[in-house]
């Protein structure tokens, strides 16, 4: 089998060694005589997988004492509602930094539950930049931001200090792509299908005081307190997704952790942005250079006809997943952790060749 150069935005590329391990153990999980997919989530076999995944998350994210990790279903989309349901009580308000499409979704759900203050609105710039700083509204229940916008290609390179107002972040597309100062946050959540594994499991890192603030009036599944108390086993967890994530986390550790991956990710991004910036305007990245994403590189060509030709020739060359999101068009290369530096350099070489022929 010839592997494609996979630039899909999610579900995204996974480490080949992880896929091979899954292949070898999917039918008979480490000699137990059945698949993990057939095994009770109350069994020691599954328990060891989940415990290892949680331990690796704590280690690789350098999570300090005073935080809990829960594994949930529903993706980041469920978290758009769970966060305000747990903390936006009657009469309270929250703050949101509106940085792009995913922050917009969090904003729309929060508005259905309570009052929302926009502490930043990037719509005037078509979500191509971020603020130099953020200040929470006095008395806000929390301040929410999206650390990386996969569609618009903007990324927070540093995080604000919000004082006594808990900082909440959707890190679905860049968690473990770089070190994160977890102690700055009250709650972090991330769908797995970018850097952590396949779709199906969502990681939530939550500070103990926020766990205690989950109201008892909520439906049981929607309370963070429920999942902390039941150690993510209140209902049947997505066993396959948790297992695959555990294997990806083992791979991350083998690579040297988030700090080592940050160095590689910066080189991948530099290769692609270099091809864009050196093209004499043939390729155009609309994003403020200070906030260019290291996970999702977006650009346009002089015409949609040329963009179509670019995508066709890239596909013929074995490069997939490069079409920009339908809401913005253009080209997008998602270069998450499992996308290799050599793959990014191959795309950059293709970009230069295409520009030379068509510029």
URZIKA-V954962 format. One record per residue. NEAR is the number of other C-alpha atoms within 12 Angstrom. D_FIRST is the distance of its C-alpha to the first C-alpha in whole Angstrom. Layout:
near,d_first
NEAR,D_FIRST
NEAR,D_FIRST
//
This chain:
near,d_first
3,0
8,4
15,6
24,9
32,13
38,14
40,18
33,19
39,22
34,22
25,20
35,18
36,16
40,16
32,15
23,12
19,15
28,16
22,13
15,13
23,17
30,17
16,14
15,16
23,20
25,19
19,21
18,23
23,24
18,25
13,27
18,29
15,29
16,27
23,25
33,26
27,26
21,29
25,31
20,34
27,34
22,37
18,36
15,36
25,32
31,31
25,34
19,33
32,30
38,32
25,34
25,32
37,30
34,34
22,35
30,32
38,32
29,36
24,35
36,33
31,35
23,38
29,39
23,43
15,45
20,47
29,43
35,41
39,38
40,37
45,34
42,34
33,32
25,33
32,31
36,33
28,35
29,37
43,38
39,39
28,42
35,42
46,43
42,46
36,47
36,48
43,49
35,51
24,54
15,57
14,58
24,56
30,54
39,50
40,49
44,46
45,44
38,43
41,40
37,38
30,36
34,35
42,39
31,40
27,39
38,40
38,44
23,44
26,43
37,46
25,48
18,48
25,50
26,52
28,53
34,51
29,52
31,49
27,50
32,47
26,47
26,44
19,44
13,47
19,44
22,41
33,40
35,39
33,41
40,42
27,46
15,47
16,48
27,49
28,52
31,52
27,55
19,58
22,57
32,54
37,52
40,49
48,47
51,43
48,41
43,37
43,36
45,33
44,33
43,29
42,31
46,33
48,32
41,35
41,35
38,38
29,38
21,41
31,43
28,46
21,49
28,50
21,53
19,54
28,52
37,48
40,45
45,42
45,39
46,36
43,33
43,30
44,28
44,29
45,30
46,29
42,28
36,32
26,35
29,37
25,41
36,41
28,44
27,45
38,43
39,45
42,42
44,38
46,35
43,32
40,29
43,26
35,23
43,23
45,24
48,24
44,21
32,21
33,24
31,26
39,28
40,31
47,32
47,36
43,38
39,42
32,45
25,48
19,50
32,48
29,47
22,51
25,51
31,49
24,52
18,53
16,53
22,50
15,48
21,46
28,42
28,43
33,45
44,43
33,46
28,45
30,41
29,43
20,45
22,43
25,40
35,37
26,38
24,41
19,38
26,35
31,32
33,29
37,28
31,24
33,24
44,27
42,25
40,21
41,24
38,25
35,22
40,22
40,25
29,25
31,22
37,25
24,27
18,25
23,25
21,29
30,29
32,30
23,32
21,30
34,27
29,30
21,30
31,26
37,27
30,30
26,28
37,25
39,28
27,30
31,27
42,27
37,31
26,31
32,30
33,32
24,35
21,35
28,34
17,38
17,38
26,35
35,33
29,35
36,34
31,37
32,37
24,40
26,39
19,40
29,38
34,35
43,32
45,29
53,27
48,27
51,28
41,29
41,31
33,32
32,32
23,36
19,35
18,33
15,32
23,30
29,28
21,27
23,26
37,25
32,22
20,21
20,21
31,19
21,16
14,16
22,15
21,12
31,15
31,16
28,19
39,21
34,24
32,27
26,28
13,30
14,34
23,33
22,31
33,30
44,27
44,26
48,23
49,23
50,22
48,22
49,22
42,18
40,18
30,18
26,21
21,19
34,17
39,21
27,22
26,19
43,20
32,24
24,24
27,22
40,25
27,28
19,26
27,27
27,30
16,31
14,31
19,32
18,35
//
